[in-house]
């Protein structure tokens, strides 16, 4: 089990004001802040610098998937903005992965390869022409990334043990998690309870609505961080 694991708090808001209000509800807790596609267009470089200045690490979840030169440029831009983590789709191919890693060198930015989205199951993969089952596709994409030097990936909790066994030094980020078995996210088909993700070896938990919908988000964050 890793010596240090992390909680990333998903901020799926649609305005800067909502973001700052949410951060204000965290008290002294300093989880990683995951900025998603809904929120990023509403923020400036100064907003990210402010969040960094008050002690937060920044996870930019933009799931880059484009031609290699575009992804290289985007990763370089996010590194200059001070992001600590950024996501790319591992299915973007070898050269795209290679260019993303090249752009991150020397910046402290960790590139995370998205394997199979937690909203997808075997039927969804079949619809887009992928004949492998979900687990096999996740392993294949992780193997592709590893062959190009990428060692950090996003996967569901259901694939953690498989990936850790095959790639012992891999760094895994796990979204789609919940705090209560009776409050699973309806748009996450392969999610699990966060404690099970920890037991399987997740390095970074990603939790959003389960925390924001809790009566006391600060207490919910403290509860999860206390289990890390």
Protein Blocks (a to p, Z undefined) as FASTA:
>chain_A
ZZbdcdddddfbfbfklmmmmmmmnomaccdddddfklmmmpcfklmmmmmmnopacddd
ehpaddfklmmmmmmmmmmnopabdcddfknojklmmmmmmmmgonlpacdddfbdfkbc
fklmmmnopabdfklmmmmmmmmmmmnopabdcddfklmmmmmmmmmmbccddehiafbf
klccfklckbccfklmmmnopabdcdfklmmmpmblmlmmmmmmmmZZ
